[in-house]
Amino acid sequence: MTAPLSFAWLAILFVTTRIQRSAGRRKAKQIQRAHSTNLRGLDNEPSRVLAASLFWLDDHRWWPYVPVFVGVVAPAERRLRWWRWLLVGLGAHVVGTYAGQSFLRLLIRRGRAPQRLVNARDVGVSYFLLGVTGALTGYVPPPWRARSQLTAVAALTANAAVRPTFTEVGHLTALLFGLAAIPLAPDRDRMPYPRAVSGSAVSAPTAAAPRGCSRRSCS
């Protein structure tokens, strides 16, 4: 099996990252804001920013995403099939975005966050990645399945507690969405992860988004 959507998406991210690098730092920030799922964008044109934000990274480094796409995103597409993969990933992206931005709106109303964050830069692929990662854990053989799921939830919960920003709330929500979607995952016993589809064993690091996948909440 192949994962055409995963690698096509990775190629697009390479192009958009090169565009940002060639535009310079100030222009790159303007590009990110124009495609951000911030409160202003979600209020004015939610469909456009939800789609566009998936094709821009929040920094100028593309290479940290390569091992994540190869080791997590593509295996998830192969196992879930492309339409389930899209359903889980896009669902996590939308739900994670709205959960995080609703949390930010609450902080602003209570005076615990500056008003300028309604126009925060919020682009990236981390919610989608965490959503499909959560679903992919359904293919981890027991007893490692429950251990990996509990570890991931505990880590993101602790992160949200220590750094209660809209990004961290969105990350936790996206992972939980992916975990909730595990019943949709087919052939969980026939195609365990981390193993090749053919059944040969491969190394098994815990699937997680790299540091570069985190979204930035700067104005």
ROSE-4610 file (N, C-alpha, C; in Angstrom, 1 decimal, always signed):
// ROSE-4610
residu = [M/M/M/T/T/T/A/A/A/P/P/P/L/L/L/S/S/S/F/F/F/A/A/A/W/W/W/L/L/L/A/A/A/I/I/I/L/L/L/F/F/F/V/V/V/T/T/T/T/T/T/R/R/R/I/I/I/Q/Q/Q/R/R/R/S/S/S/A/A/A/G/G/G/R/R/R/R/R/R/K/K/K/A/A/A/K/K/K/Q/Q/Q/I/I/I/Q/Q/Q/R/R/R/A/A/A/H/H/H/S/S/S/T/T/T/N/N/N/L/L/L/R/R/R/G/G/G/L/L/L/D/D/D/N/N/N/E/E/E/P/P/P/S/S/S/R/R/R/V/V/V/L/L/L/A/A/A/A/A/A/S/S/S/L/L/L/F/F/F/W/W/W/L/L/L/D/D/D/D/D/D/H/H/H/R/R/R/W/W/W/W/W/W/P/P/P/Y/Y/Y/V/V/V/P/P/P/V/V/V/F/F/F/V/V/V/G/G/G/V/V/V/V/V/V/A/A/A/P/P/P/A/A/A/E/E/E/R/R/R/R/R/R/L/L/L/R/R/R/W/W/W/W/W/W/R/R/R/W/W/W/L/L/L/L/L/L/V/V/V/G/G/G/L/L/L/G/G/G/A/A/A/H/H/H/V/V/V/V/V/V/G/G/G/T/T/T/Y/Y/Y/A/A/A/G/G/G/Q/Q/Q/S/S/S/F/F/F/L/L/L/R/R/R/L/L/L/L/L/L/I/I/I/R/R/R/R/R/R/G/G/G/R/R/R/A/A/A/P/P/P/Q/Q/Q/R/R/R/L/L/L/V/V/V/N/N/N/A/A/A/R/R/R/D/D/D/V/V/V/G/G/G/V/V/V/S/S/S/Y/Y/Y/F/F/F/L/L/L/L/L/L/G/G/G/V/V/V/T/T/T/G/G/G/A/A/A/L/L/L/T/T/T/G/G/G/Y/Y/Y/V/V/V/P/P/P/P/P/P/P/P/P/W/W/W/R/R/R/A/A/A/R/R/R/S/S/S/Q/Q/Q/L/L/L/T/T/T/A/A/A/V/V/V/A/A/A/A/A/A/L/L/L/T/T/T/A/A/A/N/N/N/A/A/A/A/A/A/V/V/V/R/R/R/P/P/P/T/T/T/F/F/F/T/T/T/E/E/E/V/V/V/G/G/G/H/H/H/L/L/L/T/T/T/A/A/A/L/L/L/L/L/L/F/F/F/G/G/G/L/L/L/A/A/A/A/A/A/I/I/I/P/P/P/L/L/L/A/A/A/P/P/P/D/D/D/R/R/R/D/D/D/R/R/R/M/M/M/P/P/P/Y/Y/Y/P/P/P/R/R/R/A/A/A/V/V/V/S/S/S/G/G/G/S/S/S/A/A/A/V/V/V/S/S/S/A/A/A/P/P/P/T/T/T/A/A/A/A/A/A/A/A/A/P/P/P/R/R/R/G/G/G/C/C/C/S/S/S/R/R/R/R/R/R/S/S/S/C/C/C/S/S/S]
num = [1/1/1/2/2/2/3/3/3/4/4/4/5/5/5/6/6/6/7/7/7/8/8/8/9/9/9/10/10/10/11/11/11/12/12/12/13/13/13/14/14/14/15/15/15/16/16/16/17/17/17/18/18/18/19/19/19/20/20/20/21/21/21/22/22/22/23/23/23/24/24/24/25/25/25/26/26/26/27/27/27/28/28/28/29/29/29/30/30/30/31/31/31/32/32/32/33/33/33/34/34/34/35/35/35/36/36/36/37/37/37/38/38/38/39/39/39/40/40/40/41/41/41/42/42/42/43/43/43/44/44/44/45/45/45/46/46/46/47/47/47/48/48/48/49/49/49/50/50/50/51/51/51/52/52/52/53/53/53/54/54/54/55/55/55/56/56/56/57/57/57/58/58/58/59/59/59/60/60/60/61/61/61/62/62/62/63/63/63/64/64/64/65/65/65/66/66/66/67/67/67/68/68/68/69/69/69/70/70/70/71/71/71/72/72/72/73/73/73/74/74/74/75/75/75/76/76/76/77/77/77/78/78/78/79/79/79/80/80/80/81/81/81/82/82/82/83/83/83/84/84/84/85/85/85/86/86/86/87/87/87/88/88/88/89/89/89/90/90/90/91/91/91/92/92/92/93/93/93/94/94/94/95/95/95/96/96/96/97/97/97/98/98/98/99/99/99/100/100/100/101/101/101/102/102/102/103/103/103/104/104/104/105/105/105/106/106/106/107/107/107/108/108/108/109/109/109/110/110/110/111/111/111/112/112/112/113/113/113/114/114/114/115/115/115/116/116/116/117/117/117/118/118/118/119/119/119/120/120/120/121/121/121/122/122/122/123/123/123/124/124/124/125/125/125/126/126/126/127/127/127/128/128/128/129/129/129/130/130/130/131/131/131/132/132/132/133/133/133/134/134/134/135/135/135/136/136/136/137/137/137/138/138/138/139/139/139/140/140/140/141/141/141/142/142/142/143/143/143/144/144/144/145/145/145/146/146/146/147/147/147/148/148/148/149/149/149/150/150/150/151/151/151/152/152/152/153/153/153/154/154/154/155/155/155/156/156/156/157/157/157/158/158/158/159/159/159/160/160/160/161/161/161/162/162/162/163/163/163/164/164/164/165/165/165/166/166/166/167/167/167/168/168/168/169/169/169/170/170/170/171/171/171/172/172/172/173/173/173/174/174/174/175/175/175/176/176/176/177/177/177/178/178/178/179/179/179/180/180/180/181/181/181/182/182/182/183/183/183/184/184/184/185/185/185/186/186/186/187/187/187/188/188/188/189/189/189/190/190/190/191/191/191/192/192/192/193/193/193/194/194/194/195/195/195/196/196/196/197/197/197/198/198/198/199/199/199/200/200/200/201/201/201/202/202/202/203/203/203/204/204/204/205/205/205/206/206/206/207/207/207/208/208/208/209/209/209/210/210/210/211/211/211/212/212/212/213/213/213/214/214/214/215/215/215/216/216/216/217/217/217/218/218/218/219/219/219]
x = [+0.8/+0.0/+0.9/+0.3/+1.0/+0.2/+0.8/+0.1/+0.3/-0.4/-0.2/-0.6/-1.7/-2.1/-1.1/-0.5/+0.5/+1.7/+2.2/+3.4/+3.1/+1.9/+1.6/+1.5/+0.9/+0.8/+2.2/+3.1/+4.4/+5.1/+4.9/+5.5/+5.0/+3.7/+3.1/+3.7/+3.9/+4.5/+5.9/+6.6/+8.0/+7.9/+6.9/+6.8/+6.4/+5.4/+5.0/+6.1/+6.8/+7.9/+9.0/+9.3/+10.2/+9.7/+8.4/+7.8/+8.0/+7.8/+8.0/+9.4/+10.3/+11.8/+12.2/+11.7/+12.1/+11.4/+10.3/+9.6/+10.2/+11.0/+11.6/+10.7/+11.3/+10.6/+9.3/+9.4/+8.2/+7.1/+7.4/+6.4/+5.9/+6.7/+6.3/+5.2/+5.4/+4.4/+3.1/+3.2/+1.9/+1.2/+2.0/+1.4/+0.7/+1.4/+0.8/-0.5/-0.5/-1.7/-2.8/-2.5/-3.6/-4.2/-3.5/-4.1/-4.3/-4.3/-4.4/-5.8/-6.0/-7.3/-7.3/-7.1/-7.3/-8.8/-9.1/-10.5/-11.0/-10.2/-10.7/-11.0/-10.1/-10.3/-11.5/-11.6/-12.8/-14.1/-14.1/-15.3/-15.7/-14.7/-15.0/-15.1/-14.2/-14.2/-13.6/-14.4/-13.9/-13.5/-14.3/-13.9/-12.6/-12.4/-11.1/-9.9/-9.9/-8.7/-8.5/-9.6/-9.4/-8.7/-9.1/-8.4/-7.0/-6.8/-5.5/-4.5/-4.9/-3.9/-3.1/-3.7/-3.1/-1.9/-1.7/-0.7/+0.5/+0.5/+1.6/+2.1/+3.4/+4.0/+4.3/+4.5/+4.7/+6.1/+7.0/+8.4/+9.0/+10.3/+10.9/+11.6/+11.4/+12.0/+11.0/+11.3/+10.5/+10.9/+12.2/+12.8/+12.3/+12.0/+11.6/+10.3/+9.5/+8.3/+8.4/+9.6/+9.8/+9.7/+10.4/+10.3/+8.9/+8.2/+6.9/+5.9/+6.0/+5.1/+5.5/+6.7/+7.1/+6.8/+7.0/+6.8/+5.4/+4.6/+3.3/+2.2/+2.3/+1.2/+0.9/+2.0/+1.8/+1.3/+1.9/+1.4/-0.1/-0.5/-1.9/-2.8/-2.3/-3.1/-3.2/-2.1/-2.2/-3.2/-3.2/-4.0/-5.5/-5.7/-7.1/-7.8/-7.0/-7.5/-7.7/-7.6/-7.5/-8.7/-9.9/-11.1/-11.3/-10.9/-11.0/-9.8/-8.7/-7.6/-8.0/-8.6/-9.0/-10.1/-11.0/-12.1/-11.6/-10.6/-10.1/-9.2/-8.3/-7.4/-8.1/-9.0/-9.7/-10.6/-11.3/-12.1/-11.3/-10.1/-9.2/-8.8/-8.5/-8.0/-9.1/-10.4/-11.5/-11.8/-12.0/-12.4/-11.2/-10.0/-8.9/-8.8/-9.0/-8.9/-10.0/-11.2/-12.3/-12.2/-11.7/-11.5/-10.4/-9.3/-8.2/-8.6/-9.3/-9.7/-10.8/-11.7/-12.7/-12.1/-11.1/-10.4/-9.7/-9.1/-8.5/-9.5/-10.7/-11.7/-12.1/-12.2/-12.6/-11.5/-10.2/-9.1/-9.2/-9.4/-9.5/-10.6/-11.8/-13.0/-12.7/-11.9/-11.6/-10.4/-9.8/-8.7/-7.4/-7.3/-6.1/-5.3/-5.7/-4.9/-5.1/-4.1/-4.3/-5.3/-6.0/-7.0/-6.3/-5.0/-4.4/-4.3/-4.5/-4.4/-5.6/-6.6/-7.6/-7.0/-5.9/-5.2/-3.9/-3.8/-2.6/-2.3/-1.0/-0.6/-0.9/-1.7/-2.1/-2.2/-1.1/-1.1/-0.3/-0.5/+0.3/-0.5/+0.1/-0.5/-0.6/-0.3/-0.1/-1.5/-2.6/-3.9/-4.2/-4.0/-4.2/-3.3/-2.0/-1.1/-1.4/-1.8/-2.2/-3.5/-4.4/-5.6/-5.3/-4.5/-4.3/-3.3/-2.5/-1.6/-2.5/-3.5/-4.4/-5.1/-5.6/-6.2/-5.2/-4.0/-3.0/-2.6/-2.7/-2.4/-3.3/-4.5/-5.3/-4.7/-3.7/-3.0/-1.8/-1.5/-0.4/-0.8/+0.0/-0.4/-0.5/-1.5/-1.5/-0.3/+0.2/-0.3/+0.2/+1.0/+1.6/+0.6/-0.5/-1.5/-2.0/-2.5/-3.0/-1.9/-0.7/+0.4/+0.8/+0.8/+1.2/+0.1/-1.2/-2.3/-2.3/-2.1/-2.1/-0.9/+0.2/+1.4/+1.2/+0.6/+0.4/-0.6/-1.7/-2.7/-2.2/-1.4/-0.8/+0.2/+1.0/+2.0/+1.3/+0.3/-0.4/-1.2/-1.8/-2.6/-1.7/-0.5/+0.5/+0.9/+1.2/+1.6/+0.6/-0.7/-1.8/-1.9/-1.7/-1.8/-0.6/+0.6/+1.7/+1.7/+1.3/+1.3/-0.2/-1.1/-2.5/-2.7/-2.2/-2.5/-3.4/-3.9/-4.9/-4.3/-3.0/-2.3/-2.3/-1.9/-1.8/-3.2/-4.2/-5.6/-6.0/-5.6/-6.0/-5.3/-4.0/-3.2/-3.9/-4.2/-4.9/-6.2/-7.0/-8.3/-8.2/-7.2/-7.0/-6.6/-5.7/-5.4/-6.6/-7.4/-8.5/-9.5/-9.7/-10.5/-10.0/-8.7/-8.2/-8.4/-8.2/-8.4/-9.9/-10.8/-12.2/-12.6/-11.8/-12.1/-11.5/-10.8/-10.2/-11.2/-12.5/-13.5/-13.7/-13.3/-13.5/-12.3/-11.2/-10.0/-10.2/-10.0/-10.2/-8.9/-9.1/-7.9/-6.9/-7.3/-6.3/-5.4/-5.9/-5.1/-4.3/-4.7/-4.0/-2.8/-2.9/-1.9/-1.4/-0.7/-0.2/+0.8/+0.9/+1.9/+2.6/+3.9/+4.8/+5.3/+4.8/+5.3/+4.9/+5.8/+5.4/+4.2/+3.4/+2.2/+2.4/+3.6/+3.9/+4.2/+4.4/+4.5/+5.9/+6.9/+8.3/+8.4/+9.1/+9.2/+10.1/+9.7/+10.5/+10.6/+11.5/+11.6/+10.4/+10.2/+8.9/+9.0/+9.4/+9.4/+8.0/+7.7/+6.3/+6.0/+4.8/+4.5/+4.1/+4.8/+4.4/+4.9/+4.2/+4.6/+5.9/+6.8/+8.1/+7.9/+8.9/+8.8/+8.4/+8.8/+8.5/+7.0/+6.3/+4.9/+4.0/+4.5/+3.7/+3.4/+2.2/+1.8/+2.2/+2.5/+2.9/+1.7/+1.7/+0.6/+1.1/+1.9/+2.4/+1.6/+1.6/+0.8/+1.6]
y = [-1.2/+0.0/+1.2/+2.3/+3.6/+4.6/+5.8/+6.9/+8.2/+8.2/+9.4/+10.7/+10.8/+12.0/+12.6/+11.7/+12.1/+12.8/+12.1/+12.6/+13.8/+13.9/+15.1/+16.3/+16.0/+17.1/+17.6/+16.6/+17.0/+17.8/+17.4/+18.2/+19.6/+19.8/+21.1/+21.9/+21.3/+22.0/+22.5/+21.7/+22.1/+23.3/+23.4/+24.6/+25.8/+25.7/+26.8/+27.3/+26.4/+26.7/+27.5/+27.1/+27.8/+29.2/+29.3/+30.7/+31.6/+31.0/+31.9/+32.3/+31.4/+31.7/+32.7/+32.7/+33.6/+35.0/+35.0/+36.3/+37.1/+36.5/+37.3/+37.1/+37.5/+37.2/+38.1/+39.3/+40.2/+39.7/+39.5/+39.1/+37.7/+36.8/+35.5/+35.6/+36.5/+36.7/+37.1/+38.0/+38.5/+37.3/+36.5/+35.3/+34.4/+34.1/+33.3/+33.9/+35.2/+35.8/+35.7/+35.8/+35.8/+34.4/+33.4/+32.0/+31.4/+32.2/+31.7/+31.4/+30.4/+30.0/+30.8/+32.1/+32.9/+33.3/+34.0/+34.3/+35.2/+36.1/+37.0/+36.2/+35.3/+34.5/+33.6/+32.9/+32.0/+32.8/+34.0/+34.8/+35.3/+35.6/+36.2/+35.2/+34.3/+33.3/+32.0/+31.3/+30.0/+28.9/+28.7/+27.6/+27.8/+29.1/+29.3/+29.2/+29.7/+29.7/+28.3/+27.5/+26.1/+25.3/+25.5/+24.8/+25.3/+26.6/+27.2/+27.0/+27.0/+26.9/+25.5/+24.5/+23.2/+23.2/+24.2/+24.2/+25.1/+25.7/+26.6/+26.2/+26.2/+25.9/+27.1/+27.0/+28.2/+28.6/+28.0/+28.4/+28.1/+28.3/+28.1/+26.8/+25.8/+24.5/+23.5/+22.8/+21.8/+20.4/+20.2/+18.9/+18.2/+18.8/+18.0/+17.3/+17.7/+17.0/+15.8/+15.6/+14.5/+13.1/+13.0/+11.7/+11.5/+12.6/+12.4/+11.9/+12.5/+12.0/+10.6/+10.3/+8.9/+7.9/+8.3/+7.3/+7.3/+8.3/+8.4/+8.7/+9.8/+10.2/+9.2/+8.8/+7.8/+6.4/+5.9/+4.6/+4.7/+5.9/+6.1/+6.0/+6.7/+6.7/+5.3/+4.5/+3.1/+2.3/+2.4/+1.5/+2.0/+3.3/+3.8/+3.9/+3.9/+4.2/+5.7/+6.2/+7.6/+8.4/+7.8/+8.6/+8.6/+7.6/+7.6/+8.5/+8.4/+9.3/+10.8/+11.1/+12.5/+12.9/+11.9/+12.2/+12.4/+11.6/+11.7/+13.0/+13.2/+14.3/+15.6/+15.8/+17.0/+17.3/+16.2/+16.4/+16.9/+16.3/+16.7/+18.2/+18.5/+19.9/+20.9/+20.6/+21.5/+21.6/+20.4/+20.4/+21.0/+20.6/+21.2/+22.7/+23.2/+24.6/+25.3/+24.9/+25.6/+25.5/+24.3/+24.2/+25.1/+25.2/+26.1/+27.6/+28.0/+29.4/+29.8/+28.8/+29.1/+29.4/+28.6/+28.8/+30.2/+30.5/+31.9/+33.0/+32.8/+33.8/+34.0/+32.9/+33.0/+33.7/+33.4/+34.1/+35.6/+36.0/+37.4/+38.1/+37.5/+38.1/+38.2/+37.3/+37.4/+38.3/+38.9/+39.7/+39.0/+37.7/+36.9/+36.7/+37.3/+37.3/+38.6/+39.2/+40.4/+40.4/+41.4/+41.5/+41.3/+41.7/+41.5/+40.1/+39.1/+37.7/+37.3/+38.1/+37.7/+37.6/+38.2/+38.2/+37.4/+36.4/+35.7/+34.8/+34.5/+33.6/+32.2/+31.5/+30.1/+29.3/+28.8/+27.9/+26.7/+25.6/+24.4/+23.2/+22.1/+20.8/+19.9/+20.5/+19.6/+19.0/+19.7/+19.1/+17.9/+18.0/+16.9/+15.8/+16.1/+15.0/+14.3/+15.0/+14.4/+13.6/+14.1/+13.3/+11.9/+11.9/+10.6/+9.8/+10.4/+9.7/+9.0/+9.7/+9.0/+7.8/+7.9/+6.8/+5.7/+6.0/+5.0/+4.2/+4.8/+4.0/+2.8/+2.8/+1.6/+0.4/+0.6/-0.5/-1.0/-0.3/-0.8/-2.1/-3.1/-4.4/-4.2/-4.8/-4.8/-5.5/-5.2/-4.2/-2.8/-2.6/-1.3/-0.3/-0.8/+0.1/+1.1/+0.5/+1.3/+2.2/+1.6/+2.4/+3.6/+3.4/+4.5/+5.6/+5.1/+6.1/+6.9/+6.2/+6.9/+7.8/+7.4/+8.3/+9.5/+9.4/+10.6/+11.5/+11.0/+11.8/+12.5/+11.8/+12.4/+13.5/+13.3/+14.3/+15.5/+15.4/+16.6/+17.3/+16.5/+17.1/+17.9/+17.3/+18.1/+19.3/+19.2/+20.4/+21.5/+21.1/+22.1/+22.7/+21.9/+22.4/+23.4/+23.1/+23.9/+25.2/+25.0/+26.1/+26.2/+26.8/+26.8/+27.8/+27.5/+28.4/+27.7/+28.4/+27.8/+26.7/+26.8/+25.8/+24.4/+24.5/+23.3/+22.6/+23.5/+22.9/+22.3/+22.9/+22.3/+21.0/+20.9/+19.7/+18.5/+18.8/+17.7/+17.3/+18.3/+18.0/+17.2/+17.5/+16.8/+15.3/+15.1/+13.7/+13.0/+13.6/+12.9/+12.5/+13.4/+13.2/+12.0/+11.9/+10.7/+9.4/+9.5/+8.3/+7.8/+8.8/+8.5/+7.9/+8.1/+7.6/+6.2/+5.6/+4.3/+3.2/+3.2/+2.2/+2.2/+3.3/+3.4/+2.7/+2.4/+1.9/+0.4/+0.0/-1.3/-2.2/-3.5/-4.4/-4.2/-3.9/-3.5/-4.7/-5.9/-7.1/-7.5/-7.3/-7.7/-6.8/-5.5/-4.6/-3.8/-4.5/-3.8/-2.7/-1.8/-0.7/-0.6/-0.5/-0.2/-1.5/-1.8/-2.9/-2.6/-3.1/-2.9/-3.6/-3.2/-3.9/-5.3/-5.6/-7.0/-7.9/-7.2/-8.0/-8.0/-7.4/-7.3/-6.2/-6.5/-5.6/-4.4/-3.2/-2.0/-1.4/-0.4/+0.2/+0.9/+1.1/+1.6/+2.8/+3.9/+5.1/+5.6/+6.2/+6.7/+7.8/+7.7/+8.6/+9.9/+11.0/+12.3/+13.3/+14.5/+15.6/+16.2/+16.6/+17.2/+18.6/+19.1/+20.4/+21.4/+21.3/+22.2/+22.2/+21.2/+21.1/+21.9/+22.4/+23.2/+24.5/+25.0/+26.3/+27.5/+28.6/+29.7/+30.7/+31.3/+32.1/+33.6/+34.0/+35.4/+36.3/+37.5/+38.5/+39.0]
z = [+0.0/+0.0/+0.0/-0.5/-0.5/+0.3/+0.5/+1.2/+0.3/-0.8/-1.7/-1.1/-0.3/+0.3/+1.2/+2.0/+3.0/+2.3/+1.3/+0.7/-0.3/-0.8/-1.6/-0.7/+0.5/+1.5/+2.0/+2.2/+2.6/+1.5/+0.3/-0.9/-0.9/-0.7/-0.7/+0.5/+1.6/+2.7/+2.4/+1.7/+1.3/+0.4/-0.5/-1.4/-0.6/+0.3/+1.0/+2.0/+2.5/+3.4/+2.7/+1.4/+0.6/+0.3/+0.1/-0.2/+1.0/+2.2/+3.4/+3.6/+3.3/+3.5/+2.5/+1.3/+0.3/+0.5/+1.2/+1.5/+2.5/+3.4/+4.5/+5.8/+6.9/+8.2/+8.3/+8.0/+8.1/+7.2/+5.9/+5.0/+5.3/+5.9/+6.3/+7.4/+8.3/+9.4/+8.8/+7.8/+7.2/+6.5/+5.8/+5.2/+6.2/+7.3/+8.3/+8.9/+9.1/+9.7/+8.7/+7.4/+6.4/+6.3/+6.8/+6.7/+8.1/+9.1/+10.5/+10.9/+11.7/+12.3/+13.7/+13.7/+14.9/+15.0/+16.1/+16.4/+15.3/+14.8/+13.7/+12.4/+12.1/+10.9/+11.0/+12.2/+12.4/+12.4/+12.8/+12.9/+11.5/+10.6/+9.3/+8.2/+8.1/+7.0/+7.5/+8.3/+8.9/+7.9/+6.9/+6.0/+5.3/+4.9/+4.2/+5.1/+6.3/+7.1/+7.7/+7.9/+8.4/+7.3/+6.1/+5.0/+4.7/+4.6/+4.3/+5.4/+6.6/+7.7/+7.7/+7.0/+6.9/+6.0/+5.2/+4.2/+4.4/+5.7/+6.1/+7.4/+7.5/+8.8/+9.6/+10.9/+11.7/+11.9/+11.2/+11.2/+9.8/+9.6/+8.3/+8.2/+9.0/+9.0/+8.5/+7.4/+6.8/+7.2/+7.3/+7.5/+8.8/+9.9/+11.1/+10.8/+9.8/+9.5/+8.7/+8.1/+7.2/+8.0/+9.1/+9.8/+10.4/+10.8/+11.3/+10.3/+9.1/+8.0/+7.6/+7.5/+7.1/+8.2/+9.5/+10.6/+11.2/+11.0/+11.6/+10.6/+9.9/+9.0/+7.9/+7.2/+6.1/+6.6/+7.7/+8.2/+8.6/+9.2/+9.5/+8.3/+7.2/+6.0/+5.4/+5.4/+4.9/+5.7/+7.0/+7.8/+7.8/+7.9/+8.0/+6.7/+5.6/+4.2/+4.1/+2.9/+2.8/+3.3/+3.1/+3.5/+5.0/+5.7/+7.2/+7.7/+7.1/+7.5/+7.4/+6.3/+6.1/+7.1/+7.4/+8.3/+9.7/+10.2/+11.5/+11.6/+10.6/+10.6/+10.6/+9.6/+9.5/+10.7/+11.2/+12.4/+13.6/+13.8/+14.8/+14.6/+13.4/+13.1/+13.4/+13.0/+13.3/+14.8/+15.4/+16.8/+17.7/+17.4/+18.1/+18.0/+16.8/+16.5/+17.3/+17.2/+17.9/+19.4/+19.9/+21.4/+21.9/+21.2/+21.6/+21.5/+20.4/+20.2/+21.1/+21.5/+22.5/+23.8/+24.1/+25.4/+25.4/+24.3/+24.2/+24.3/+23.7/+23.8/+25.3/+26.0/+27.4/+28.2/+27.9/+28.6/+28.3/+27.1/+26.7/+27.5/+27.5/+28.2/+29.7/+30.2/+31.7/+32.0/+30.9/+31.1/+31.4/+31.1/+31.3/+30.1/+29.0/+27.7/+27.0/+26.3/+25.7/+24.5/+24.2/+23.1/+21.8/+21.6/+20.3/+19.9/+20.8/+20.3/+19.5/+19.3/+18.4/+17.0/+16.7/+15.4/+15.5/+16.5/+16.6/+15.4/+15.2/+14.2/+14.6/+13.9/+14.3/+13.0/+12.5/+11.3/+11.7/+10.9/+11.2/+11.1/+11.2/+11.0/+12.2/+13.4/+14.6/+15.0/+14.9/+15.3/+14.4/+13.1/+12.2/+12.6/+12.8/+13.1/+14.4/+15.4/+16.7/+16.6/+15.7/+15.5/+14.9/+13.8/+13.2/+14.1/+14.9/+15.8/+16.8/+17.4/+18.3/+17.7/+16.5/+15.8/+15.6/+15.2/+14.9/+16.1/+17.3/+18.5/+18.7/+18.0/+18.0/+17.4/+16.6/+15.9/+16.8/+17.8/+18.7/+19.4/+19.4/+20.1/+21.6/+22.2/+23.7/+24.3/+25.5/+26.4/+26.1/+25.0/+24.7/+24.3/+23.8/+23.3/+24.4/+25.5/+26.6/+27.2/+27.3/+27.9/+27.0/+25.7/+24.8/+24.8/+24.9/+24.9/+26.2/+27.3/+28.6/+28.7/+28.2/+28.2/+27.4/+26.2/+25.4/+26.0/+26.6/+27.2/+28.4/+29.2/+30.4/+30.1/+29.0/+28.6/+28.1/+27.3/+26.8/+27.8/+28.8/+29.8/+30.8/+31.1/+31.9/+31.2/+29.9/+29.1/+29.2/+29.0/+29.0/+30.4/+31.5/+32.8/+33.1/+32.7/+32.9/+32.1/+30.8/+29.8/+29.3/+30.0/+29.5/+28.4/+27.2/+26.1/+25.1/+24.1/+23.2/+22.4/+22.2/+21.4/+22.2/+23.4/+24.2/+24.4/+24.6/+24.8/+23.4/+22.3/+21.0/+20.8/+21.2/+21.0/+21.8/+23.1/+23.9/+23.3/+22.8/+22.2/+21.0/+20.1/+18.9/+19.1/+20.1/+20.4/+21.0/+21.8/+22.4/+21.2/+20.3/+19.1/+18.4/+18.1/+17.5/+18.2/+19.5/+20.3/+20.3/+20.3/+20.2/+18.8/+17.8/+16.5/+16.3/+17.2/+17.1/+16.6/+17.1/+16.6/+15.1/+14.5/+13.0/+12.3/+13.0/+12.4/+12.0/+10.8/+10.4/+10.6/+10.6/+10.5/+11.6/+12.8/+13.8/+14.2/+14.1/+14.5/+13.3/+12.1/+10.9/+10.5/+10.9/+10.5/+11.7/+12.6/+13.8/+13.5/+14.4/+14.4/+15.7/+15.7/+14.5/+13.9/+12.8/+12.0/+10.6/+9.6/+8.2/+7.9/+6.9/+6.5/+6.2/+5.7/+5.3/+6.6/+7.7/+8.9/+9.5/+8.8/+9.3/+10.3/+11.4/+12.5/+12.2/+12.7/+12.6/+14.0/+14.1/+15.4/+15.8/+17.1/+17.6/+18.6/+18.2/+19.0/+19.2/+20.3/+20.5/+19.5/+18.8/+17.8/+18.4/+18.0/+18.5/+17.6/+17.6/+16.7/+17.2/+16.3/+16.7/+17.3/+17.9/+18.5/+17.5/+16.3/+15.3/+14.9/+15.3/+14.9/+15.8/+16.9/+17.8/+17.2/+17.5/+16.9/+17.8/+17.2/+18.0/+18.2/+19.3/+19.7/+19.8/+18.9/+19.0/+18.0/+18.3/+17.5/+16.4]
